[in-house]
Each structure stands twice: as structure tokens, then as C-alpha cells.
Amino acid sequence: MSAPSPDLFLDAALGYQKTAAIKAAIALDLFTAIAQEGGVLDRVSARVGATSRGVRILCDYRCTGFCKSMTVIMASAPQPSCF
């Protein structure tokens, strides 16, 4: 028998963070901005009215799986365009 893992508990306890990040990205219309601005970080940031640092952090954290984030250029993964 393997040792108990805290993963299930941590996923449940911290799950709100992922939800809040997705909600913020939707409120900013981030996925549309990434698509329409060609993924250029400075242009995406200006379009959504946020700092480049904030947009990059949101893409790196929140949108794991929804955005492919790079330092300067981002691209939406195929899934967000379905919604």
C-alpha cells in the first residue's frame, strides 16, 4: 500500500484559484485579445488594459492549457476558440 498523498485535498482546497484566474481571463476578454493581436504581449496588454507583467502571469498560471505563453508572443490553444 502506498503512503497517503495530500494531492486530492490540495486540489480541492486550492481549486478556487484556477477558477478565479479563468474568470479574470474571460472578464478581460483575454483569449480574443490574444487571437486578434497576434499574441504580441505588449499589444495584448494594451488591448485588455492590463500590464504586460500581469497578462504574462495570468497566462502562465491561469490559463495553463488554454494559452501557450512565451515571453513576448502568446498563442491561444485551440480549446478557447470553441467557446
Secondary structure, 3 states (H helix, E strand, C coil): CCCCCCHHHHHHHHHHHHHHHHHHHHHCCHHHHHHHCCCEHHHHHHHHCCCHHHHHHHHHHCCECCEECCCCECEECHHHHCC
